C-alpha cells in the first residue's frame, strides 16, 4: 500500500499544482477485487486508493477550485512483485 501511495503522491505533486493532498488511504480488499473483475488483464494485481485533497484558487484544470474533494479514487496495477503504475483516477 505504501509503494502505491508513493506513486500517487508523486503524480499528485507533478500534476495537481495549487492542490494540497490531505490524506490517501487503501480502499479495501473488496474494492480491489471488484476492480480486478472489471479488467480483462487478470495477470495483474490491482490497487484502489482513496484520497481527500483541497484544490486551490489557481488550479487550471477540470476540477472545481477552492474546494475539497473527498473519496477521490486512484487506480493502479502491477505485475506480481513489480512497481505500481497509476492508470486512472476520479469518481469512476
Number of C-alpha atoms within 10 A of each C-alpha: 12 10 10 23 22 13 16 22 14 11 12 15 13 9 11 20 14 15 20 15 16 12 11 21 17 18 16 12 12 10 14 18 14 12 17 18 11 9 11 8 11 11 12 15 18 25 25 26 22 20 20 16 19 18 20 18 12 11 16 13 10 6 12 14 16 13 13 15 16 15 16 15 19 24 21 23 22 16 13 10 7 10 13 22 16 19 9 13 15 12 11 8
